[in-house]
Amino acid sequence: MQRGKLQDELSDAQSNLSSPDPDALAAWRVFFECALALPDILDAELEQAVQLPFRWYDVLVHLEEAGQGAPMNEVASRILASKSGLTRVIDKMEKAGLVRRERPEDDRRVVLVHMTDEGRATLQNARLFHRDGIRRNFTEHLTPAELKALAKTLEKVRGHVRPMRPGRVTG
C-alpha cells in the first residue's frame, strides 16, 4: 500500500476513534482472543499427544500438498505459522528424520524440502489428534449453520488481509 493512501486511511481511522462501535469492538475482541488461544491450545495438545509442535505439523501439511517436495522459499511463503526461523525448524525436522533437503543438480541455488516416509507416518498420526482438537475446541461449539456463516463472513476479511501479509502467497 502506498504511503499516502495508508496515511489517509489512518487519518480516517483516527476520526472514528472518538466513538468506536461497541458491537464492532466486542466482535474484534472475541475473534482476537479465539485467534490467539486456539493455536496455543492445539499446539499444546499436539505436542502432548504426539510430541509434534504445530509448526512442524504445518510444514508437513504443506509438503504433503506440494507432492514431490517444495523449494524452501515456497515452504516459507505458504506455512501458516511465522516464517521466522524456518531454517532452524527444518534443521530440527531433518535431524528427527521427518524431512530431507536436496539441491537439484540443474539449479544449485534451490533447496528442495521433501517429506520422508517417517514424516508421512508422523503426519497421519498427528492429523487424527489435530482434527479431534479442532472438533473439541472449535466446531462442536457451533451449529453447522453457524460454521457455514462464520466461514463466509471470515472469507471477506481473509480476502482483504491475505494479500497484505508480508512475504506470503496471496492466492
Beta strands, then each sheet from edge to edge (+ up, - down):
strand 1: 70-71
strand 2: 99-102
strand 3: 112-115
sheet 1: 1+ 3- 2+
end
